[in-house]
Amino acid sequence: MKALQYLGIALLAGGLWACGTKAEQRPAESRTAAGSPIEETAVPVRLTAVTSVVRSEPVMASGVLSSSEEAKLSFKIGGIIQKTYVDEGQFVRKGQLLATLDLTEINAQVSQAQFASEKAERDLKRVKALYADTAATLEQLQNATTGSDVARQNLTITQFNRNYAQIRATVDGTVTRKLMNEGELASSGTPVFLVSSNRRNDWVVRVGVSDKDWARLKPGDRSVVHLDAYPDRTFTGTVSRLAQAADPMNKLYEVEVRIDPGPARFAPGLFAKVTLQPTLSRSYVVVPIEAIVEGDGKEGFVFTLADDRRHVRKLPIRIGFIDGDKVLVTNGLNADTKVVTAGSAYLTESVTVLVSDEPIQTDKR
């Protein structure tokens, strides 16, 4: 009887050992055709080599229409505005009187300077007579001469200020803004009128571009302009000026584009979208659009194979623009790089990957 019990225990132990041996045989130890083991959690991916191109791509920017001869007109000296002769929107001619100051105080200053000049002349004559009779010294004569000269210069200054106690138009154009009215106190140099030239060849759009785009542009480059006021029309323009320093606020370089209005009627302040056509080309790295992950405007990411070829790296890139199913990248990739173009939706830098040459099923269940 005991022999049968010992036999049952031995069979049970043998069965448990066999089950344990089978349990140790992992399905994950399946091998590829080359004999290398494949982990069950490896994500299959496909790599595509990027290319490079040299192209002269357009520069997109926006701005507002204005006149190249826009003038901010002000008084030379401060005072009370006595009279304004024009209103906003009114056409003016070059040299036309626009506003004058009350001359009461200014005329008094001119009179004071006139009296001082006359007194200095009398003092000079008196000292000259005394000097001739050896009753005055050379120093007294020199001081009287200097005093007379200073008085004459002060008279010239007051007369000059009186002549500029008025505002006259500097160009033929339109009063776009009237900033002050009669009876207000105008400070020296404070704008009272904004006048814009309305000659056909004076219309410009000023836009801001980055330093890389600025370097590709030069005066004479062509452009295409679209105005929201004329949605069905296209206007041609030419780069007329490039700023030599960046704006300290937005760090962009101003580009002035002169526009041919044709038969259209322009006004300052119209919103414009400008497409600049640089003559200088630029090198881009081209990647398939499916390689881009987490794209946001000009920023995005791509995955490339890590050095151990079992993981990936996530690289930030700068997107230039999209051309069909291709993305032209301006920064972040080299021309000899391979990027992941299939399987990237399931990737992180900690996931193990398997490079595959077969079509990858993106519907993962």
C-alpha positions, 0 to 999 in steps of 0.5 A: 500500500505504501508502495502505491502512495510513493508511486502516486507522489512521484507521478504528481511531482513529475507532472508538476515539473513538466508543467513548470518546464513548459511555462518557462518556454516564453512565446517572446523567444520566437526568432526572426529569419536571421535568428535574432530574438524579437521582443513581443512589445517591439513596435514595427517601424519603417524608415525613409531617407530625407533629401535636400533641395535648393529652391527660391521659395516665397516669403509670406508677410502682411502689413497695411497700405501707406504712403511713402511720403507720409508727413507728421506736421507740427509747430516749431514752437509751442502755443495756443492754436488760433485757427485750423483751415482743413479737416480730415480727408481733405485734399491739400496742395504743397505749401497750403496753410493748414493751421496758425498759432495765436501770435500775441506772446510770439509778437511780444517776444519779437518786440523784446528782442528788437528793443534789446538789439536797439539798446545794444547798438546804442551802447556799442556806439557810445563805447566806441566814442569813449574808446576813441577819446581813450575814456573806455578800455579795449575790454569794454569795447569788446564786451559792447560789440559782443552784446550787440551781436548776441542781441541781433542773433536773439532777434533773428531767433524770435523772428524765425520762430514767428515765421514758423508759428504756422503749419503748411503742407509739405506734399500734395496729398490728403489729411489722414489725421487731425490730432488737435483743434482750435484753442488747444495748447500745442507743444513744440514738435507735437504732431497736429496733422498727418498728411499722406501723398496720394500720387499713384507711385507713392503707395507702399506696404511695410512688412516685417520678415525674419533675418533669414528671409531678409538675407534672401531679399534685395531691392527690385525683387518682385512681389504679389499683393492681395488687399482685403478691400479688393478680394478679386484683384491681384496687385504687383509690387517691387521691394523698394527698401530693406531695413538695415536694423531689426525692430527692437520690439519684434526683432523683425526687419522691415521691408518696404514694397512699392505697389502699382495701384492700377485703376484701383482707389487706395487709402492709407490703412488698407490691410495687405497680404504680400508674397515676396519672390526672392531671387536668392535660393535657399537649401531645404531638407525634405521629409514626407509629411507622415513623418511629422508628429505633434506639428504646431504652426512652424514647429514639429517633431520627427523620430529617428533611429537611435544608435542602438537601433532598438530605440528612437530619438525625438527631434524638434524641427523648424517647418519652412512650408508644406509642398503637397505630401512633402514638408520642407524643413529649415532647421533640425535635420541633416540631409543624411538622416533617416526618419520614421514614416510609419508606426510613429503614432505608437512611439516614445523614446523608451519603446523598443522598435523593429525596423521593417521593410513590409507595409505596416498596419496602422490599425492596432487592435 
